[in-house]
Amino acid sequence: MLPCNIALALTFSKGTPVLLDSNAIFPGIVHDGSNIVVSYAKQNDLYVRSYDSNFGALGSEKKLTSVGTVTDHKHIYFQGAHYLVYSTTGDSGLFLIKLDSNLTQVGATATVTIGSTNTKTNDMLLATDGTHIITGEFRPSDLNNNQNSGHLIKSFDTNLNPVLSGTVVNAHKHINTAALLQVGGRMLIVAPSDFIPGGQVQTQRDLLLLRFDTSWTAVDTSAFKLVDSKTLTHTVNGDGIFMSTGLAYDADSNSLIVGHTFQDVSSGNADNGKIYLRVFDGTSFAQTYSEDMTPTSISATRAHFLLRGDTLHVVYDDSSTGIPAVYGLKYTLARTAPVCTLSANPASITTGTSATLTATCNPAASSYIWTGGTCAGTLASSCTVSPTTTTTYTVTGVNTGGTGQAASATVTVAAGTMSYTVPGTLGNDVFVLTAGNFYYGGGGNDTYIISPNTLGGSVTAKIVDTEGDNLIQLVDGMTVTASAFYSDAAQLTLSNGAKVQILGASKFKFQLGANALAGDTAAILTYTDFVTSLGASLTSGTLPASGSAGYVVPTGFTQATAPVASVAGNASTVAGTLGGDVLVPSGGNNYLGGGGNDTYIISPYTLSGAVTAKIIDTEGTNVIQLVGGLTIASSSFFNNAVQFVLSNGATVQILGASSFGYQLGANAPAGQTVSSQSYAQFAATLGASVPTGTSAVSGSANFVVQGSTTAGDIRMMFTITGRTKALGDPKCAYPNTTYPNQGYYCSLVETIRSAISSDGINFYLEESEWFTHGDMADPAWGVGSDGVWRLVAGTTSVQGVRDGWLRYTESETCPNFPGSGSKGTPGDLYFREATANGGVLSGGAPSIADADGEARAYYGMTDGIGMATITGGQLQPSTKNPVLRSSDVGYPGLAAISDPAVVQRSDGSYVMYFKGLVPPDSDPDPRDHMLFRATSADGISNWVTESNPLVMGASVPGVTRDRAGKVWVYFLYFGADWSPTPTDPKHIERPYVIWENSDGSVSSPQPVVFFPAQHEVDPQYPLSFYNDPDPVLNPSAGEKGYCPAKTVVTRP
């Protein structure tokens, strides 16, 4: 084999051409899930034959038509069936047929066009848009009123019924012999251009790429020129690019692979010549490689491609013997693992400031494995960190070529040696401790926030405040390594080594697990209560008293009430230090940063009322953080200043705005970090732009900043099956025998709703009903790294008995799943049985997982848990099914396992949570359901199970991983507060949550809280049922698949 370098990510090795048929022409190639199938024309009829992966013939050829007039044809395989479109002699007729997996025609031949006088049916197009079969007929300009040449596009459903009668695609002038392919939700046509004026010969042509959206509107104002014909040598008239019939897309390397003929008239056949393989970058469309695929022939043409995994199969015809013959050619792809470098900018910071880590990989990585600090669990190529001590971070790039070597970078934290006095104003101030300074409160009621995310290193911060009613908050989850208490003073040592001394401690109030900036409050403790909570006593023994070592502040969220509105008065000047400060506007003051890299946090819980806060900072690298849930009622952007008014009436003015970075949804004390936006990006996010003149540009009204905690937003779907309708509603055709006083019960209709949370526990109900269907059981959803939202579900029969099939649909837009409706409606074309090798896939209680970019479905099956990959809208079951058996668990008397939920941990391993059943019947009392856990290196084989259940009375789990790497597990919990009696108010389905701790243990079950409850929004749901809870980490703004939250009530 001859190795050929393809860009930097791929290496191709070319095999030897194999003669497939010595008297055939016009080949096509597909894979039916088991074998290669090649179609070709012979004696003016169509034939097909199956081959193994090395083009070894399997069985005999099969004749498909007996018309004796077939010329060209195209061939695709879609949803378990073959589709072939062919033209007939004279190029005026075009016909479409469907074959089953046995290569037997299904139904009648469909007429696409017959007796055409203004389209040419030869060199046609055939592809699928993921739902329909798409055909194209060339429409030359001389038969089309001198319009630009193009194609007449038609579409058919999978039963060959017409859907789109015909639309003319004349975006950019091109000729026939084109190829069509769907990539990333767009339809791509690769075609030769018309003749180039002033070329070397009259027949000189470029190679073009035309892109269309799903409505066949051109995406680009002009076609991409893939190949400039001026770079080629044309000898005589007749030479030129033609027959660009080979087309494939490799997602792993983001490469478009094209095959075209270069006509050589000396071959004696105007269509024939040499076939070129060309590779283009899938974003810039710059050519990365080119080779002559048939260097020993000048009579080859009509290459067609089949790309599967690491193999490119090519078929073409060649008339070098004087008789057209069909050949097969195999390329083997080898992929190169990424080589990455990691840079930190800046490499040295002071406590309270941040650095951005950026991984650069060649070839590109499809995912990243981070270690070190808050970067662990990050999926993107960059990570913003604010370490309090010098920390080394590593990143490893991963693609289908493998896992590369880890690259590392160190962020050095220089502890501030200077100590400054940070005074307060006469108003109510919020201090965030960042360094070894003296924090002196002023005359108001002040709040001091202690967080290891902003205070670290070998420093001692001191708090002194003798005026007002003052409060000290310790944020959620922080660890107090040691504490010492005196009668009127305290010293706390944080886990990162920083110390906090509180002088006059008896005059303060304390909150454990609170953060004023997030609207997170907690019980108010006196100094004595605070000391007791940390495990010490002021009344027994000698002082100082020591608290419990390694005390962990409780984690939870309690909604704070709206703050008392500030009253406009004399503006004070709040100055920063020479270090990195965190400044919190809390009144109508002028906030002037000092010499360090400062952070300004704007929160509706600390700034309110008819006041105007001004921020000015001309030194250092400074950031404005807007906390999640903040509503900006209005905004005005100037060339170098911005003003926005909060929904509570407060105004913020930022002068010198272009020198700041902007972080939407960040909260430094909570450890919530996001990537910074420039001033122009910030303006665009708010629906405005930065003007060049003096006039202001207004942003969108009532812009809501989406919360972005360390966890990120978790969107949880749930289904409701207790909906009542009026008698005669087609969606509710069966009487409610369980609750006879509640009308008719939609036992066969499930509706998917969702709620969203930034803390994993408190969920805010969203407005939309995403999906409703009359043949759906136990649905689950997920969004992949490709931005595609996927929905898979089991089925129920009209008698309420499961048929045991899986159904599937997907959407590339904010989960707007097609196919919603009752069983048997036209929408079912989009919510299909999840075919596998031409049949249905048996299984139930499925889930969706993203495995390093590969979409997977896990589901319950007869012998345990099964797995299938998802490609092209179909589920392909693993050859290793079942991947987990009941006998693998090792729990005595376990009768069955089901309801798998799988997620990839931040270390690259996989964890599965699943339900176990002890009684022999298939659906016992849910109090007997059990939640188990298993782990695997690849998510397919060698699952290691834990023999003891994690939670008793738990059912239908769903799982996700947040941005910090924490694994969250949601499930229905049938504990002591659940009643099996249908008429009992406690007979409700209520989600609970557990999460994995850093040591691998799990938390105790916590109830999930909904704001508002479902039945408060829609009285048609008399029972607050929240079935099938399934969480997904919602992509952030700017990421693929991003779907903004639209809650019924405003999130805090």
N, C-alpha and C positions, 0 to 999 in steps of 0.2 A: 504494500500500500504506500501511497505517496502522501506524506503529511503536508497539510496546507494550513497556515496560520490564519485564523479568522478573528479579526480585531484582537483584543487582549483577553477576552473572556472565553473564547471558543477555539478549539483546534479540531479540524475536520481531517479524517482519513478516508480516502476514496478507494472503493473496491473496484472490481473488474466488471464491465458490463455483461449482463446475462441476457441471452436471446429468449424472449418470452413467446413470440409467435412470428414465423417467417413470412406471413402473408396477411399482415394486419396494419392498421393505421389508426390515428386519433386516439391514443390511450388516455385513460383516467385511472386514478388510484385512490383507495380509501382503506380504512381499517375498520372491521366490524366488531371489534372487541376481542376477537380471537385470532383472526388471520387477516392478511392483506388480500384485498379483492381488486383485481385489475379489470377494467372494461376496455373494449376496443371495437373498432369497426372492421368488418371483413365481409367481402362480397356484398357490400351495401346494406348490411344488417349489423345489429349490436350483439356482442358476446361478452360474457364475464367468466372469470376463472379465479379460484382462490390460490394463494401462495403462502409459504411460510416466510419468516423474516429474512431469509436469504434468497428469496425468489425461487424457491423450490416448488414446483407445481403440486397442488393438492387436488386430486380428482380430475375430472374432465371439464372442459369448457362447457358453458351453457349458452344456448342461443336465446336471446331475449325478444327479438323482433323478426317478423317475416314480411317486411314491406318492400325490401329490395331497393330502397331509395335513400337510406341513411347516409348522411355526410358527416358533419361534425357532431360531437356530443360533449357533455360535462357530467360529472358524477360526484355526489357527496353522500355521506352517511350521517344520519341525524335521528336521534331518539329511537334507536333500534331498527331503523329501516334505511334502505338504499333509495336514493332519488336520482334519476337520470333524465336529462333533457337533451333532445336531439333534433337536428334539422334534417330536412329532406332535400332532394335534388331540386335545384332552382332557387334555393335559399328563401323560399316564401312560406314555408311551414315549420312550426316549432311545436314539439310535443313533450309531455312530461309523464313519466311512469314512476311507480313506487314498487319496490321489491321488499319482501320480508327477509329475515335473517337466513332463510334457506334459498335465497335468490329466486324466489317465485313471485311473479307479479301479483300485486294486491290491487283489486279494483280495476276500473277501466283506465285506459290511456286518456290523459287530460290534454285538451287542445289549448296551447298557449296562443298560437297565431296560425292562421291558415289563409292562404291566398294573399299574402301581404304584398303590397306594391310600394310601400314607402318605409319598410325596415328590411334589414338583411338578417336572416335568422342564423346564418352560419357564424362561427366564432362567437358563440353566445356566452352569457354569464350564468353562473349558478352558485348560490351560497345560501346560508341561513343567517337570520338576524337574531337567532336564539329562540325564536318563536315560530316564524314562518319560513317557507321556502321562497327564495328570491330568484327570479329569472331576469335576464337582460338581453335585449336584442339591439344590435348596432343600428344606429339611425344616422346615416350619412347626410351631409349637408345638401347634396344635390337632390335628395329625395325629401327634403324637410324644409322647403321654402328658404333655402340658403341660410338657415340658422347654423350656429356652431354645431359641429357633429357631436353626438353623444350616444346615449343608450335609452331605450324604452324599458322601464322597470315595471315588473308585475310581481305580485306575491300570492302565495297559496298556503292554505293550512296543511297540516300533515296528512289530511285525507284528500288532498288535491282539489279542494274547493277554492275558487278565486276569493281573495281578500282585497287586494289592490288591483283594480282593473288596468291601470297603466299610468305612469308618470314619466315625462321626458326629462332625463338628466342631461342638461346641456351646459353644465357649469363652465367647463374649460375645454377648448377644442382638442379633440383627440380622434384616433381612428380605432378600428376593431382589432381583433386578436388580443383582447384584454383579459385580466383576471380580477376576481372579486373576492374579498375576505372581510369578515368582521373582526375588528380589533378594538378592545376597550370601549365598546358601545358605539363605535363609528364604523361606517362602511368604507372600505378602501378599494379603489380601482387603480390598478397599475396598467398603463396603456401606452403604446407609442404615440408620439405627437403627429400632427400633420407634417407635411414636408417643410423643411427649413429653408426659407428664402436665402439665396446666396450660398448654398451649401456646396460641398465638394462635388456632389452629384445631385440630380433632381430628387432622388428617393431618400435623401438623408433625413433622419428623424431622431428626436430626443426620446428619452424614456421618462414618462410622467407619473406622478402620484396625485390622485384626486381623492379628497376626503369629504364625506357627507355625514350628516347626523341621521337619526332614525327616521326623520321625515323627508329625507333625501334633499335637504338643503345644503349647499356647499358650505363647508366650514371655513375655507380659506379664500381669500380674494383672488388668488392665482394658484395654479398647480405647482407642486414641488417638481423641480427638474432633478430626477434621480441620476440620469446619465446625460451628460452633455455630449452630443454626437460629434462635436468638434474635436474631441479627444480620440476619436476613432478614425481609422483610415478607410475611405470609400474609394474604390478603384474605378468602377464602371457604374453606369446608371442601372439601378436595380438593387445595388448594395444598400443595406440599412438595417436598423433595428426593427424587429417584427416579432410576432408570436410571443408576447410577454405573458405566457400562460402558467408559469410556475410561480407560486406565491405561498409563503408560510411565515408565521411569526413565532419567534422564540421569546417567551415572556421572561425567562430567567436572565437572559443577557440583553433583553429589550432590543432585539434585532429583527429587522424585516429582511427576509431571504427571498430573492427574486430570481427567476430563471427566464431568459429570453433568447430568441434566435437572432443571430446577425446574418442576414441574407447574403448568400454568395451565389451570384447568378451563374457562375461557371459550373455550378453543380447541375444545372439543367432544370432545376425546379425552383421557381421563384420563392416558394415558402421555406426552402431548406438552406442550411448553412452550418454554422457553428452555434452551439448552445453555451451561453455564459451564465455562470452562477455568480450572483452579486449579493453582498451583504451590506445593509444600511443600519445606521444607528436609529433606533425607534423613536427618538425625540427630535434630533436635529436633521435626520434623514441624510446625513453625510455618509458617503460610501466608505466602508472600512475594509472591504476585500473584493477581489474579482478574480475569476479564473475561467479558462476555457474547459468546460466539462467534457467535450468530445474532441480532443486535439487531433485524433487520427481520422476524423470524418469532416466532410464539408457538405453532408447531405442529411444532417440531423435537424429536428425541429419538434415543436409542440411538447416541451417538457412540462410535466405536472408533478407536484410535490406532495409528499405525505411526511409530516414531521411528528414523530412520537418519541417523547423523552429525549434520549441521546442518539437517535437515529433519524437520518433524513433519507427516505426512499424516493427515488426519481424514476419515472417512466417517460419514454420519448419514442418517436419513430424515426427511422433512418432508412433511406432508399439507396444507400451506397452500392447495393448489389443489383440495383435496377428494379427491385421489387420492394415496396415499403414493408418494413418489419418493425416490431415493437420490442424494445429493450428495457431492462430494469437495471438501475445503478444504485448502490448503497453507499452512503456516507456515515461514518461513525463519529459522533461528537464527543470530545473530551472537554470538560469544563475546568477552569482554573479557579482555585480558591482565592478569595481576595487577600491582598497584602495591604495592610492598613497602617497609617501613622496617626498619632493622636497629638493634638496641640492644645495648649491651654492659653487663653487670652483673657486677662493677663496671667502670667505664670506665678506672680506673687501678689498677694492681697493682704489687706488688714482685716481684722475681725469685723464681721457685719457686712462685708462687701462680697461681691460674687465674681466668678470667673466662668467663661464659657469654654467647654471642652468640645472639640470638633474632630470627628473621625473622617479621614480621607482614604478611600479604598480603591485599589486598582487591581483587577476589575471591580466593578461595583458590587457592593454587598446588598443582599435583599433583606437581611435582618442583622441585628447587632446584639452581642452579649456584653453587658457592662458589669463591672464590679467596682466596689468602692463607694462608700457614702450613699447619698441619695440617688446616685446614678443607677444603682442596681435595679433592674427591671425596666429601665428605659429602652424603648424600641427604636427611637430615632437615631440619626447619626450625630446628634449634638446633645449636650446636657449642660444646664446651668447649675453651678454648685456654689454654696456659701459655707465652706468648712470653717470650723472654729479652731482646728489644729491642722498642721501640715498633713496632707492626705495624698496618697497615690491612687490614681484611677486607671483602670485598664478597660480596653474594648477589643472585642474579637469580631471580625466580619464573617458572615456566613452567606453562602449562596449554594446553588446546586452542585458546584464543584467541590464543596466541602467547607470546613471551618478553618480559617486562617490562623496565623500566629497572633497571640495577644500583643497589642501595642499599649504602651503606658505613658502617662504624663503625671507629673506631680504639681500640685498647687500648694505653694508655700504660704503659710499664714504667719505674717510678722506681727507678733504681739505688740500692741502699743505700749511704749514705756512711759509716755506722758500721761498724767492724770489731769483731767479738766473738771471744772465746776459747771454743771448743767443746771441752770436755774429755771424755775417755772414762772408763769405769769400770775396775774391776779385772778385769772379765770380757771376753768376746769381743764387741766392738762392731762395728756396721756404720754407717759415716758416708756420707751422701749429700751431696756438696758443693752448696751452694745460694747462697753469697754470698762476699764478700771477707773471710772469717773465718780465724782460726788454728785448725786442727783438730789437737788434741793427743790422741793415743791414750793409753789407760791401760795397765794391766799385762797385758792379755790379748793374744790373737791377733786383730788388728783388720783390717777390710776397708774400703777407701775406694773409693767408686764415683764416677767422673767421667763426667758426661753433659751434653751441651749442652741437654738437655730440662729440667734443673734448675739449671744454672749458666750465667749469661749476663750480658751487659752489660759495662761497663768496670770490672770488679772483678778482684782478684787473691786467690785462695784459696791458703793455705799449709798444707802437711801436714808435721807433725813427730811422729815416734813412734820412741822409742829402746828400747822394751820389747816383748817378744813377737816372734812370727813374723807379720809384717804383709804385707798384700796390697793392691795397687792395681789396680782393674779399670777399663778403658776400654770403654764399651758398644759394641754392634754398630753399624757404619755411621757413627760419628762422624768428623768431619774435624779433624785437627790441622793448622791452617794453617801454624804455624811451631813449631819446637822448638829448644831450646838445652841442651846437656849439658855439665856439669862433672864432675869426678872423683867428687863425692859430692853433687851437686845437679842438678836439672833444672827447666826451665821449659817448659810446654806452652801454646801459644796456640790456643784453640778457634776454630772458624769464626765464632762469634758475637761474638768479641772478648774473651771472658773468658780469664783466665790462671790457670794452676795452677803453683805452685812446690812442689817436693818436696825437702825438706831432709833430709840423711842418706839420699840415694836409694839408695846401695849396700846399705843394710840391708833394703830392700824387695824383695818379689817382685812381678811384674807379669803381668797377663793382658790380652790384646788380644781384644776381642769376647766379654766375659763380663758377667754380671749375676747376682749372688748371689741377688737377690730372685726371679728367674725360674727358678732352678735351672739357669742356663746357665753352663757353665764353659768353660775354654779351657786351652791349654798354659801351664804356669807358666814364666816367663822370669826369669832373673837381670837385674840392672840392665844388665850388659854386653849380654846378649841383647836386652833391650828397646831399648837405644840402637841396636844393629845393625838391628833390625826397622824402626826409624823412619828408617833411611838414614844413620846417623852412625857414628862410631867414636871410642872413648876412647883408642886406642893409636896413632893416626897423626894427625899435624898438631897444631896448637895448640888449646887449649881456650879458650872453649867451642866445642864442635863443633855444627854446625847439622844438623838432620835434614832429610829431604825435605819440600819445601813441599807443602801440600795432601795430606798422608798420610791415607788413608781406612782406618779400622779394619775388618778383615774381618768379613763378616756370615755367621753360621751358628749352629747350635744344637748344643751338646754337653751331654748330660744329666749333671748333677752327681749325685754320690752323696748319700745322706741325711746330714745333718749329725750331728756328735756331739752327743748329748743334753746339754742344760745341766743342771747340778746346782743344786738349790735352795740358796741361801745368804743372806747378808745382802743385803737389797735396797738398791740404790743409787738415788739420785735423778738422773735425766737431765733437765736443764732446757734449754729452748729459748732462743733469742735474741729480740730485739725484731723481727727480720725474719721472713720466711717460711721456716720450716725443714722439712726432710723427716726425720722421725724413724723409725727402724726398731727396733721391740722385738726384742731378741736375748737377753734374760735375764729373771729375775724381779725387774724393776726398776719404779720409779715414773717414768713418762714425763710430764713436765709441760711443756706448750708455753709459749712466751713470748708476746710481744705481737703477733706477726704472724699471718698466715694459714698455718697449719701443716698438713702432710700426714703421716699415720701409715700406714706400709705394713706389713701383716701377711703374712708368708710362712712356709711350713713349712720353708724352706731356711735361715732365719735364727733362728727361734724353735722350740725343741723341748725335750722332756724334762719332768720334773715341776716346772715353774716356773709362776709366775703373774705376768704383766705387767699393770700397771695404767696406764691412760691417763686423764689429767685435763687439761683445757684450757678455760679459761673466757674467753679473750680471742681476738678475731679470728674469721674464718670458717674453720673447720677441717674436714678431710676424713679419713675412714678409708678406705684402699684395701686390698682383699683381692685378692691376686694370683690369676690363673687357675690352676685345678688344686688350689687349697687345699680340703681336706675338713674341714668343721666337724662333728665327731662328735656334739656336742650343744650346745644353746643355751638360755639362760634369759633372758627379757625381763621387766624390771621397768618401773615407770612412767618412770624416768629413768636407768636403768642396764641394762647388758646384760653377760652373761658367756657366752662360748662356749669350748668345749674342742676343740682341734684333734685330728686323727686321730693325731698323734704324741705326744699327752699333754699338751701345753702348754695353759695357760689364759690367756685374755685377758679383762680386766675394763675396761669403759669407763664411767666415771662422768660424769654430766651428759650422757648419751647423746643426749638430744633436741636438743642444740645442735650435733651433728656432722652432716655429710653423709656418705653411704656410697657408695662406688664399687666395684662387684663386677666383677673382672676387669681392674682398672686397675693400672698400674705406671709411676709417674712417670719414673724414669730411662730406661725403655725407650720413653717417649713414648706409652704406651698410656693413653688417656683414655676414659672413658665418662661418661654423665650421672649426676649425683649423685642418690641417693635420700634421702628424709627418713627419720627414725628409724622412723616408722610404716610407710613403704614397705619399708624394710629388713626389719622384722619380718615383714611379709606375704610378702616374697620367701622368707624362711626358714620359712614355714609357721606363723607365729605372729601375735600381735597385741600391741599395747601395752596392758597392763592399767591400769585406773583405780584399782584398789585396791593392796593390799600384796602379794598373791600373784603369783608369777611365772607366765609363760606359756611353755611349752616349744616350741621350733621343731622342724622335721623332723630326724630323725636322719640323720647322714652326708650332709649337704648338700654338694654339690660346686660350687664356684665355677667357672663357665665362663670359660675364657680369652678375653680380648678384647684382642688386640694391635692395633697400628695397622692391621694387615691385616684383623683380624676373623677369625672362624673360617671356614675353607674346608672344605666337605664335598665329597668327590670320590666319585662313583659309579664302579663298574667292573663289568664282566660277566665271568662265569666260564663257559666252555663245555667245560671238561675234566672235568666231574663224572662219576664212574662210579656205576652202580647195579647191582642184582642183575638177572640175566636175567629177562625177563618184566615188568619195571617199565614201565608204559604211557608214562612220560615218556622212556624210553630204548629205543626199538624198533628201533634200527639198530646193527649190530655195529661195534665200534671197529676198523676196518681199519688205522688209522694206528699204534695201539698194541695189537697183538693180545693182549699179555700182561696187559692192564689191564681185562679184562672188556668191558662194553658202554659205548660212549661217547655221551654225550647231545649229539650234534651238532646236534639241533634244539631243545634246551632251553637258554635262557640265563637265568641268575640274576643279579639286580642286588644287589650289596652296596655298602657305602660305608665310608669312613674319614674322619676329621676331623682338622684340623690348625690350629694357631694360628700357625705360622711358614711354612706353605706347602711345607715339605719333609718334615717328620716327621709321618706320618699314623698315627692310632690307629684300628684296626679297630673298627667298630661291631657291635653284637650282631645287628641285624635283617637279614634278607633282605627287601629292599623289594618285590621283584617277580620272578616266574618265569613264563616263557611259552614255549610251543612253536612260536610263529610270530613271532619277533622277531629283528631283526638291527640292529646298530649303534645301540642306543638312546641317547637323550640326555635330560637333564632340566633344569629351571630353576624358579625361584620368582620370581613377578612382584611388583611393588610392591603388587598387590592381595592378596598373601598366598597365592595359588593356586599349588600345585606342579603342574607339567605334565610329561608324559612322551610323547615321540614316538619312533618307531622305524620302520625298514624291515621288510620281511617276507621270509620264506623259504618255499619250497614244501617238500612232504614229501620231494622228491628232493634237497633241498639247493640248489636253484637259485632265485635271487631272482625273486619275482613282480614286484618293482618298485613296490609300493604302500607308502604310509605309513599307520601306525596311531597312534592317539592316545588318551590318557586323562588325567585330572586329578584332583586331590584338594585339598580345602580344609583338610585336617588333615595333620599331620606325616607326610611323604609316605607315605600309606597308600593306594597306588593300587589302585582296584578293577580286576578283570579278570585277576588272576593265575591262571595255569593253563595247561593244554595247549591246542593248537589244536583248535577245535571244541567247547570246553566252554561251559557257560552264562556263564562269566566273560567270554567274548568280547563279550557285550552291552555291557561297560564298556570294552573295549579294541578300539575300532572302527576300520575303515578311515576315514581322514580325508577324509570326503566333501567335494567341492567342486562346487557346482551340481548336486547329485544323483548324482555319480559318484565314482570313486576318484581320488586324487591320486598320480600316478606320481612316484617319486623314491626316494632312498636316502641313507644316512649323514647323518641330519638333526641339527640342533641347535636349542636354544631360546634366544631372546634377549628381553630386556625393553627396549623403545624408548620411553622417556618414558611408561611406563605401558601401552604397546601391546604385547601378546604377539605374538611373531613366531616362525616356524620357517624356518630356512634349510636347504637340502637340495641334494644332487647330482641333476642331471637330465641328459638326453641332451646338451644343448648347453652345459652349464656348471653354474652355481649358480643355484638358484631361491629365491624368498622367498614366504612366505604369512603373512597375518595370522591370528590365532586368536581366534575369537569364537564363543560358544555351543557349544563342543566341536567346532567344525569349522575346517578350514584353508581359507582363501580365497586362492588364488594371486594374486600380483601381475600386473597387466596388462603390466608391464615385464620379465617373465621371458624369458630368463635375465638376472638382474641382473649377472652376470659370466660372460664366455665365456673359453674356453681361449686364444683368439687375443688377448685383452686383456692377457695376462700378458707376452708378449714373450720367453719363454724358448725358445731353439732346440730344435725336436724335441718340444715338449710335446704329448703325445697327449690328455690329459684332465686335468680338475681335479675334485675332489670333497671330501667331508668338511669342509664349511665350519663354522667356529666364530666367532661374532660377539659383540662386546660394545661397549657405549657407553663411551667414555672420559669422564674427568671434565670435559673441555672441550666435551662435547656431540657430538663427532664419533664415528664408528664405525670399528672395526678388525676385519678378517676375517683369520683364519688358516685356511689350507686346504691340502689335499694336492695335489701335482702328480705326474703319471705320465709318464715318458718312453717306455717301451716301448709298442708298439702293443697288447699284450694288456691286458685289463682289470684283472688282478691280478698284477702282476709280483713278482719277488723284493722283499720289503719293504725290503731295503737300497737299492733304487733309488727308494723313495718320497722325496719332498722336501716341506719345509714352506715355504710362501710366505705373503706378507702383502699386504693391500690396505686402503685407507682410503677413507671416503666421508663426506660431510657429513650425509646423511640415512639411510644404511644401505640405500638402495634403488638409487640411480642414481649415475653418474659416479664409479665406483670407480677409484682410482688404485693401480696395482699396482707392486710392486717386482719387477723382472725376474729378480733373482738369488735363489735359495733361501736361507732363513735357516739351515736345518739339513738336512743330507743324512741319509737313513736314518730319517726321521721320518714317522709315520703317525697317523691318527685323532686330530687335535688337539681339545682342549676348552679353553675360555677363560673367565675371570671377572675381575672388577675388585674389589680389596679396598677397605676403607673409607678408605685413604689415597690412593686413586686409582691404585695400581699395578696393571698388567695382568699376570696370571699365565697361562701357556700350558702345558698338560699334553699329553703325547703319548707314543705308544709309540716307543721308540728302538731301532733295529736297527744299532747301531754295531759296533765291533771285538769287543765281548764277546758278540755274538750269533752263534749257529750256525744254518745252514739245515737241519741234519741233525736229524730228529725225535727220534732216540734220544740226541742229545747233551744233557747237562744244561744247556748254555747255550741250548738251544732253548726259551726262555721269553719271554713278553711282559711287559715291565717298563716302567712309566711313568717318564718324566723330566719335568723342568720347566725352562722359561726364563721370564724376566720382562723387562718393558720398563723400561729405565733412563730417567731424566728427560730425557736428550737424544734419546730415540727409539730408541736402539740396544737390543739384547737381550743378556742375559747368556749365558754358556756353559751348555750343558745340564748339569743336576744330577740325579742319581738320586733318586727318591722312595723314602723308607724307610717300611716298614710295621711297626707294633708291635701284635700279633705278626704274622708272615706268615700268609697265608690257609691254607696247608696245615698250619700248626701248630694251627689251630683246628678244621679239618674235614679229617680224613684222607681223606675221599671225593674230595678234590681233590689228586691225586698230583702235579700240575704247578702251579707257582705262576704261573698265568696271571692277569694283570690286564688285561683287554681293555677297549677303549672308555672310557678315562678321561675323565670329564666333571665339571668342578668347578662349584660354585655357592657364592656367599657366603651363609653361613647367617644368616638374620635374627637379630638380637639379641633377648633377652628383652624382651617388651613390644611388639615389632614384629609386623606381620602376617606370618604364615607361620613364626613361630618354631618351631623343632624342636630340643629339647634333645638333646645328645649322650649316647649310651649305649654307651660303649666296652667292649670285652672286657677290657682292662686299664686301670687308672687312669691318666689323663693327668697329667703333671707340672704 
